[in-house]
Amino acid sequence: MENERRLLIVEDDLAFARTLTRSFERRGYVVSRAETIDEVRSLLETETPNYAVVDLKLHGSNSGLACVQMLHTHSPDMLIVVLTGFASINTAVEAIKLGACQYLAKPSNTDDIEAAFGHVAGVTEVELTNRTTSIKTLEWEHIHQVLAETGFNISEAARRLGMHRRTLARKLEKQRVK
């Protein structure tokens, strides 16, 4: 079918992936799922989705950013939304540079994701705030940047940040976005 809406969900949380799959199928999408970049690579050999939802942090050293880059290279017209529980300005900017059309913090539902697919152009009417960035936010963004650089390896990130691994793990638990 020419007008078929084909969606790829790249998510290693199986329960969340199943929920998204069912929800999008009820909306008329044909959904494929993958948990790793290797599964995505294999899937792209046989099909080309129109849409993709990619989790930023996949199990192991797999980064969703590498997946976004691979999907965009395979099909520049594909609309890619990045979902993450570890949102930061740095990863949002990188995701957009690599080909994502939107970047959403979890929890996001099907309505949010579908709206993101439809909102690909920039808008000049976005309200600007006078709120300055807090030190805690700057710290969190720096920590997340180092984590992304180390492939989310906590021990290596802690070493680069000059802190104990357990201290970093505690900070990550406090900042988790659910």
Secondary structure by P-SEA (a helix, b strand, c coil): ccccbbbbbbccaaaaaaaaaaaaaaaccbbbbbccaaaaaaaaacccccbbbbbccccccccaaaaaaaaaaacccbbbbbbcccccaaaaaaaaaacccccccccccaaaaaaaaaccccccccccccccccaaaaaaaaaaaaaaaacccaaaaaaaacccaaaaaaaaaaaccc
